[in-house]
């Protein structure tokens, strides 16, 4: 069963690139396309990139355990 799951996951994350009549066609799995869209949305918010990078650089023991919103 694990082998089938791994094969399915691999198939879902594959993409293909094809040239069709001098146009480039790129196909993504739906999950990858949604992740790309989410990334582009987040990066379109002013200062979000810097906020994410600052959060990644913060040691876990310095992180808040409660939300402020």
FENNORDA-V146705 format. One record per pair of residues at least 24 apart in sequence whose C-alpha atoms are under 8 Angstrom apart, sorted by sequence separation. I is the first residue (numbers start at 1). J is the second residue. D is the distance in whole Angstrom. If there is no record, write none. Layout:
i=I j=J d=D
i=I j=J d=D
//
This chain:
none
//
